[in-house]
Amino acid sequence: MKRSIMVVEDDQPILDMMEILLRRLGYEPRLSSNGISALAEIKTNPPALILLDVMMMPINGWEFLDMLRADPVTKDLPVVLFTAHPSVEATVAELRDPKLGVLLKPVTFSELARALEQYLGKETATDR
């Protein structure tokens, strides 16, 4: 069974690109353009990792992360913030959350692969 990655991003072309990249890496992409609906889906079917846009509506990535971490079911899920703002890296470093990372847009195939390996381990994308 393939491990699922939830991509929460309000820009459809980026969602489409991430779907292609994740499939090529052997993961099962789950896509959401809305943080509120993504949170509801994650509670009932948690993914292996969440790729989360920071600047989106109706809730932004920071609000999404606060709600995710406040729920006992989802608080330990690894999250990689997906942003074009380099300043987010400093904020994440201050939080000292070992299950929180940053990928700067635009992301390359190899950068995405390294981030997933960092938070999910070196095994293949399929569960053992």
Buried (B, 14 or more C-beta within 10 A) or exposed (E): EBBBBBBBBBBEEBBEBBBEBBEEBEBBBBBBBBBEEBBEBBEEEBBBBBBBBBBBEEBBBBBBBEBBBEEEEBEEBBBBBBBEEEEBBEBBEEEEEEBBBBBBEEBEEEEBBEBBEEBBEEEEBEEE
